[in-house]
Amino acid sequence: MINPMSLEGKSIIITGAASGIGRECAELCYALGANLLLLDLNKDGLLTLKDSLDGSNGSVIIREVDLKNLDSIKGVIADAKNELGCSFTGLVHCAGIPSVLPLRALSIEQFERVMRINTEAGLVLAKCFSSNSGHDTSKQGSIVFISSVYGVVGSAANVAYATSKAAIIGMTKSLAIELVKKNIRVNCVAPGFIKTKMANGISSMFDNDYSDKIEEMHPLGWGEAIDIANVIAFLLSEASKWTTGAVFNVDGGFTAQ
Ligand SMILES: NC(=O)c1ccc[n+]([C@@H]2O[C@H](COP(=O)([O-])OP(=O)(O)OC[C@H]3O[C@@H](n4cnc5c(N)ncnc54)[C@H](O)[C@@H]3O)[C@@H](O)[C@H]2O)c1
């Protein structure tokens, strides 16, 4: 039977794979047949994930990387490409950090830290992926960035995070046009609130009603990591071969209101 979402024969880089959306995405891409290069700060999380995969599908390479060190990214990708013995066909930049701070308390250092990991690391990853050290132009490549509803609509005490996620939308559209000639599609997903470590961390900063308030903001309620992973997998697969420069609001109706 034909599966248009199959990722067999594809080799995909996923950042932030030790937790939340990145981890769910790694599990799904593996189940759909992809080889994986999984990057994260959290080495234990990567090891636990690798151990949990049953070993019956593609190859899985894990690397402990701090993406704020932008200069280290190129070497990591080139080494993994050699180890895998083939070029990469997909890149998903899931790693990210929140920043809940009002303007009066936000330092430029914190703003730059958020931009560095959420946005600039994505740009450097895309640069490596689209160069000779990453992708083979004879095969269609797919880059997927993760934005946020807060890259689309405003939110108080969130300016650093929102700026980093809005920039991802601009980056997606411009790179989609630029990288067509390299046979690479570029899209992004803008999730609403998903129950992960990041969202739990934000919830714990507020009172007990916060989770209920978040639920009310989404007509379909809180999301799950698999809701985002399914769309990412679609964007990595042949099923989306005519989709580029698109922003997918996967947010339980948050931005439809
Ligand atoms: N959870 C949500 O509600 C939500 C909503 C919208 C967008 N997002 C975005 O989805 C993405 C994934 O978020 P999540 O909820 O799964 O969070 P998470 O905290 O569960 O996972 C993020 C992962 O990124 C890794 N990471 C952070 N900084 C890193 C660095 N410097 N180098 C390498 N790895 C690093 C962490 O170790 C972690 O494994 C993020 O970009 C986030 O902004 C999340």
The ligand as an SDF file (V2000), in Angstrom:
LIG
                    3D

 44 48  0  0  0  0  0  0  0  0999 V2000
    5.1820   23.8740   24.0800 N   0  0  0  0  0  0  0  0  0  0  0  0
    4.5170   24.8810   23.5350 C   0  0  0  0  0  0  0  0  0  0  0  0
    3.4450   25.2860   24.0090 O   0  0  0  0  0  0  0  0  0  0  0  0
    5.0660   25.5620   22.3030 C   0  0  0  0  0  0  0  0  0  0  0  0
    4.2260   26.4470   21.6210 C   0  0  0  0  0  0  0  0  0  0  0  0
    4.6960   27.0970   20.4840 C   0  0  0  0  0  0  0  0  0  0  0  0
    5.9830   26.8530   20.0320 C   0  0  0  0  0  0  0  0  0  0  0  0
    6.7770   25.9900   20.7090 N   0  0  0  0  0  0  0  0  0  0  0  0
    8.1290   25.7800   20.1910 C   0  0  0  0  0  0  0  0  0  0  0  0
    8.3290   24.4030   19.9490 O   0  0  0  0  0  0  0  0  0  0  0  0
    9.7240   24.0880   20.0970 C   0  0  0  0  0  0  0  0  0  0  0  0
    9.8560   22.8910   21.0280 C   0  0  0  0  0  0  0  0  0  0  0  0
    9.3580   23.2590   22.3040 O   0  0  0  0  0  0  0  0  0  0  0  0
    8.9060   22.1960   23.4100 P   0  0  0  0  0  0  0  0  0  0  0  0
    7.6520   22.6820   23.9710 O   0  0  0  0  0  0  0  0  0  0  0  0
    9.0020   20.8240   22.8570 O   0  0  0  0  0  0  0  0  0  0  0  0
   10.0390   22.4610   24.5160 O   0  0  0  0  0  0  0  0  0  0  0  0
   10.9310   21.4880   25.3920 P   0  0  0  0  0  0  0  0  0  0  0  0
   11.5210   22.3710   26.4410 O   0  0  0  0  0  0  0  0  0  0  0  0
   10.1710   20.2890   25.8220 O   0  0  0  0  0  0  0  0  0  0  0  0
   12.0700   21.0450   24.3730 O   0  0  0  0  0  0  0  0  0  0  0  0
   13.0280   21.9580   23.8850 C   0  0  0  0  0  0  0  0  0  0  0  0
   14.3340   21.1970   23.6620 C   0  0  0  0  0  0  0  0  0  0  0  0
   15.2850   22.1280   23.1330 O   0  0  0  0  0  0  0  0  0  0  0  0
   16.5330   21.8390   23.7580 C   0  0  0  0  0  0  0  0  0  0  0  0
   17.3820   23.0260   23.7720 N   0  0  0  0  0  0  0  0  0  0  0  0
   17.1340   24.2100   24.4010 C   0  0  0  0  0  0  0  0  0  0  0  0
   18.1920   25.0280   24.2610 N   0  0  0  0  0  0  0  0  0  0  0  0
   19.1150   24.3630   23.5170 C   0  0  0  0  0  0  0  0  0  0  0  0
   20.4200   24.6780   23.0520 C   0  0  0  0  0  0  0  0  0  0  0  0
   21.0120   25.8430   23.3500 N   0  0  0  0  0  0  0  0  0  0  0  0
   21.0780   23.7620   22.3180 N   0  0  0  0  0  0  0  0  0  0  0  0
   20.5210   22.5700   22.0560 C   0  0  0  0  0  0  0  0  0  0  0  0
   19.2910   22.2000   22.4720 N   0  0  0  0  0  0  0  0  0  0  0  0
   18.6030   23.0900   23.2080 C   0  0  0  0  0  0  0  0  0  0  0  0
   16.1610   21.4270   25.1950 C   0  0  0  0  0  0  0  0  0  0  0  0
   17.2070   20.7090   25.8290 O   0  0  0  0  0  0  0  0  0  0  0  0
   14.9120   20.5990   24.9460 C   0  0  0  0  0  0  0  0  0  0  0  0
   15.2210   19.2340   24.7710 O   0  0  0  0  0  0  0  0  0  0  0  0
   10.4040   25.3510   20.6250 C   0  0  0  0  0  0  0  0  0  0  0  0
   11.0100   26.0370   19.5510 O   0  0  0  0  0  0  0  0  0  0  0  0
    9.2150   26.1750   21.1580 C   0  0  0  0  0  0  0  0  0  0  0  0
    9.4920   27.5530   21.1500 O   0  0  0  0  0  0  0  0  0  0  0  0
    6.3560   25.3360   21.8370 C   0  0  0  0  0  0  0  0  0  0  0  0
  1  2  1  0
  2  3  2  0
  2  4  1  0
  4  5  1  0
  4 44  2  0
  5  6  2  0
  6  7  1  0
  7  8  2  0
  8  9  1  0
  8 44  1  0
  9 10  1  0
  9 42  1  0
 10 11  1  0
 11 12  1  0
 11 40  1  0
 12 13  1  0
 13 14  1  0
 14 15  2  0
 14 16  1  0
 14 17  1  0
 17 18  1  0
 18 19  2  0
 18 20  1  0
 18 21  1  0
 21 22  1  0
 22 23  1  0
 23 24  1  0
 23 38  1  0
 24 25  1  0
 25 26  1  0
 25 36  1  0
 26 27  1  0
 26 35  1  0
 27 28  2  0
 28 29  1  0
 29 30  1  0
 29 35  2  0
 30 31  1  0
 30 32  2  0
 32 33  1  0
 33 34  2  0
 34 35  1  0
 36 37  1  0
 36 38  1  0
 38 39  1  0
 40 41  1  0
 40 42  1  0
 42 43  1  0
M  CHG  2   8   1  16  -1
M  END
$$$$
